[in-house]
Amino acid sequence: MLDRQLLAILREVDRLGSVTAAAARLNLSQSALSHTVRKFEERQGVAVWTKKGRGLRFTQAGAHLLALAQRVLPQIEHAERVLADFASGRRGALRVGMECHPCQKWLMRRTALYLARWPDVDLEVRTAFRFDGIAALLEDEIDLLITPDPVESHEVLFTPVFDYELILVVHEAHPLAARGVAQPRDLLDEELITVPVGLERLDVYTRFLLPAHCRPRRHRTAETVDLMLQLAAAGRGVTVLPDWLVREEGADLPLRTVRLGPDGIGKSIHLGVRRGEEAVDYIAGFLALARETGR
């Protein structure tokens, strides 16, 4: 028989790297934690971990149980929070996950209106997942995903919210500032500033540079849109951002925008929910609000 406490122990040992830290997190004595694990191992006839130097290594059985814990515990914990909300008169919680930095700017402009319309729904915003956003949605870590890169799935319904274009942002005195359109080779001698994600998730690479076998002289990352714009405004490099975001955040800076290729790089923000849950009233309310307000 599986015990929830055992699954919680395995998850915390994996997260924190030691039995001592896991026991402290779970408000258990180290001996009580060890007893729970030992009792399970004796009953099932398997070991869940073995000693490895000063640490622990999960056995095959332990790794299987850990994967189960990581999948099941978030669902149980969320269900408990929802039940607690119902018991206290609240309707529930909408957990929103984001897969792009500009998505947060877009979301914040709608938060106050949503909270006003749905006063009995708690709103949580998450930007970090154990997996990618789709997996987080399917594993019940989040209820709604904001992403510019929807993936076809039978289990997830994506709704486009608004269209935009990715544009090159340069200092107003930059040689490209007078050009209406940039070609991939124009970035060969540039320092390109992007958000800190893998190249496979950067459209400026996958849809512009790499198909032309071009790379910038240097690639660096910045954690925030504000810093990306400030660096470009100081002539420290060029960056690529959504057109609407540059208009809103960079209006007072000495910047110019240039189209990436003659056809540009078009994108759309999509909202993803688990199929069947788009009719849940407070999720449907968020989708309706997003369609109303667009940008």
C-alpha positions in Angstrom: 0.0 0.0 0.0 1.4 3.4 -1.0 1.4 6.1 1.6 1.3 9.8 0.7 3.9 10.6 3.3 6.3 8.2 1.6 5.8 10.0 -1.7 6.3 13.3 0.0 9.6 12.1 1.6 10.9 10.9 -1.8 10.1 14.2 -3.4 11.7 16.3 -0.7 14.9 14.1 -0.6 15.2 14.5 -4.3 14.6 18.3 -4.1 16.9 19.0 -1.2 19.5 16.3 -1.6 19.5 14.9 1.9 17.4 13.0 4.4 18.2 15.7 7.1 16.9 18.6 5.0 13.9 16.6 3.9 12.9 15.7 7.5 13.2 19.4 8.5 11.0 20.4 5.6 8.3 17.8 6.4 8.5 18.6 10.2 9.6 15.0 10.9 12.5 13.7 13.0 15.2 12.1 10.9 14.5 8.8 12.7 10.8 9.0 11.9 11.5 9.6 8.2 14.0 6.7 8.1 11.5 4.5 9.9 8.8 5.3 7.3 11.1 4.4 4.4 12.4 1.3 6.1 8.9 0.0 6.9 7.8 0.5 3.3 10.9 -1.3 2.0 10.4 -4.2 4.3 6.7 -4.5 3.3 7.4 -4.3 -0.4 10.7 -6.1 -0.5 12.5 -3.4 -2.5 14.9 -0.6 -1.6 14.1 2.9 -2.7 17.6 4.3 -2.4 21.2 3.3 -1.6 24.1 5.1 0.0 26.4 6.9 -2.4 29.3 8.5 -0.6 27.7 11.1 1.8 24.5 11.2 -0.3 21.8 8.9 -1.7 21.1 7.3 -5.0 17.6 6.3 -6.0 17.2 2.7 -7.1 15.1 1.8 -10.1 12.1 1.2 -7.8 12.8 4.5 -6.0 13.1 6.4 -9.3 9.7 5.0 -10.3 8.1 6.1 -7.1 9.7 9.5 -7.3 8.3 10.0 -10.8 4.9 9.0 -9.4 5.3 11.5 -6.5 6.2 14.3 -8.9 3.1 13.5 -11.0 0.5 12.8 -8.3 1.3 15.1 -5.4 0.8 18.4 -7.2 -2.7 17.1 -8.2 -3.6 16.1 -4.7 -2.3 19.4 -3.2 -4.2 21.4 -5.8 -7.4 19.4 -5.1 -7.0 20.1 -1.4 -6.6 23.8 -2.0 -9.7 23.8 -4.2 -11.7 22.0 -1.5 -10.4 24.5 1.1 -11.5 27.3 -1.2 -15.0 25.8 -1.6 -15.2 25.3 2.2 -14.4 29.0 2.8 -16.8 30.2 0.2 -14.3 30.8 -2.6 -14.9 29.4 -6.0 -11.3 28.1 -6.7 -8.0 29.2 -8.1 -6.8 29.9 -11.6 -3.1 29.0 -12.0 -1.6 30.8 -15.0 1.7 29.7 -16.4 3.8 31.7 -18.9 6.4 30.5 -21.5 7.7 33.9 -22.6 9.0 37.0 -21.0 6.7 39.5 -22.8 3.7 37.3 -21.8 4.0 38.6 -18.3 3.7 42.2 -19.5 0.6 41.3 -21.4 -0.9 39.4 -18.4 -0.3 42.2 -15.9 -2.4 44.5 -18.0 -5.4 42.2 -17.5 -4.9 41.1 -13.9 -6.8 43.9 -12.2 -9.8 43.6 -14.5 -10.0 39.8 -14.0 -9.7 40.1 -10.2 -12.5 42.7 -10.2 -14.7 40.5 -12.3 -14.0 37.3 -10.3 -13.5 38.3 -6.7 -14.1 34.8 -5.4 -11.3 33.3 -7.6 -7.7 33.3 -6.5 -5.1 34.0 -9.3 -1.7 32.5 -9.2 1.1 33.2 -11.8 3.9 30.8 -12.4 6.9 31.2 -14.7 8.9 28.1 -13.7 7.8 24.5 -14.4 9.4 21.1 -13.9 8.9 20.4 -17.6 7.8 22.7 -20.4 4.5 24.6 -20.3 2.5 21.8 -22.0 3.7 19.2 -19.6 3.0 21.5 -16.7 -0.6 21.9 -18.0 -1.1 18.2 -18.5 0.5 17.3 -15.1 -2.0 19.7 -13.4 0.7 22.2 -12.2 -1.1 25.0 -14.0 -4.7 25.5 -15.4 -3.9 28.0 -18.2 -0.8 28.5 -20.3 0.1 31.7 -22.0 2.5 31.0 -24.9 3.5 32.3 -28.3 4.4 28.7 -29.4 1.3 26.4 -29.2 1.8 22.7 -29.9 -0.8 20.6 -31.5 -2.3 18.3 -28.9 -5.5 16.3 -28.5 -5.5 17.1 -24.8 -4.9 20.9 -24.9 -7.1 23.5 -26.5 -5.3 26.6 -27.7 -7.1 29.9 -28.4 -5.2 32.8 -30.2 -5.6 36.1 -28.4 -3.8 38.6 -30.6 -1.2 38.8 -33.4 2.0 40.7 -33.3 5.3 41.0 -35.1 8.8 40.4 -33.9 11.0 43.4 -34.8 14.7 44.3 -34.6 15.4 47.1 -32.1 18.5 49.3 -32.7 19.9 52.6 -31.4 18.6 55.5 -33.5 22.2 56.2 -34.8 22.8 52.6 -35.8 23.4 52.1 -39.5 20.4 49.8 -39.7 18.1 52.5 -38.3 17.6 54.0 -41.7 16.7 50.7 -43.2 13.1 49.5 -43.4 14.1 45.8 -43.6 17.1 43.9 -42.2 18.5 40.7 -43.8 20.1 37.9 -41.9 23.6 38.9 -43.0 23.1 42.4 -41.5 23.4 40.8 -38.1 26.7 39.0 -38.7 28.7 41.8 -37.0 26.2 42.5 -34.3 25.8 41.7 -30.6 22.4 40.2 -30.3 20.6 40.5 -27.0 17.8 38.0 -26.3 15.8 36.5 -23.4 17.6 33.6 -21.6 16.1 30.6 -23.4 17.6 28.0 -25.8 18.2 29.0 -29.4 15.6 26.4 -30.5 13.0 28.7 -28.8 14.2 31.9 -30.4 12.4 32.8 -33.6 15.1 35.2 -34.6 17.4 32.2 -34.9 14.9 29.5 -36.1 13.0 31.6 -38.6 15.5 34.2 -39.6 19.2 33.6 -39.0 19.8 29.8 -39.1 17.8 29.2 -42.4 20.3 31.7 -44.0 23.3 30.0 -42.2 24.0 33.2 -40.3 24.9 33.9 -36.7 25.6 37.2 -34.9 29.1 38.0 -33.8 28.1 37.6 -30.2 24.9 36.5 -28.4 24.1 37.6 -24.9 21.0 37.4 -22.7 19.2 39.8 -20.5 16.6 38.8 -17.8 14.1 41.6 -18.4 12.6 43.5 -21.4 13.5 46.8 -19.7 17.2 45.8 -19.6 17.1 44.7 -23.3 15.7 48.0 -24.3 18.2 50.0 -22.2 21.1 48.1 -23.6 20.0 48.7 -27.2 19.4 52.4 -26.4 23.0 52.6 -25.1 24.3 51.2 -28.3 25.4 48.0 -26.5 23.8 45.7 -29.0 20.6 45.0 -30.9 17.6 43.1 -29.7 14.4 41.5 -31.0 11.0 42.1 -29.3 7.3 42.2 -30.1 6.3 45.4 -31.9 3.6 46.2 -29.3 6.0 45.9 -26.4 8.6 48.2 -28.0 5.9 50.8 -28.7 4.7 50.7 -25.0 8.0 50.3 -23.2 10.5 52.0 -25.5 8.6 55.1 -26.6 10.9 57.5 -24.7 14.2 55.9 -25.6 16.5 56.7 -28.6 15.5 53.6 -30.5 14.4 52.6 -34.0 12.7 49.4 -35.2 13.5 47.4 -38.3 11.6 44.6 -39.9 13.2 41.2 -40.0 13.1 40.2 -43.6 10.6 41.5 -46.2 7.7 39.5 -44.8 8.6 40.0 -41.1 8.2 37.4 -38.3 4.6 37.1 -37.4 3.6 35.6 -34.0 0.4 35.2 -31.9 -0.1 34.9 -28.2 -2.2 31.8 -27.4 -4.0 30.6 -24.3 -3.9 26.9 -23.7 -6.3 25.0 -21.4 -7.0 21.3 -20.8 -9.7 20.1 -23.2 -13.1 20.1 -21.4 -12.1 22.8 -18.9 -12.6 25.7 -21.3 -16.2 25.7 -20.1 -15.3 26.1 -16.4 -16.8 29.5 -15.7 -13.8 31.4 -14.3 -11.5 29.9 -17.0 -14.0 30.8 -19.7 -14.2 34.3 -18.1 -10.4 34.7 -18.5 -10.6 33.6 -22.1 -13.4 36.0 -22.8 -11.5 38.9 -21.1 -8.4 38.1 -23.2 -10.4 38.2 -26.4 -12.1 41.5 -25.4 -9.0 43.3 -24.5 -6.7 41.9 -27.2 -3.4 43.8 -26.8 
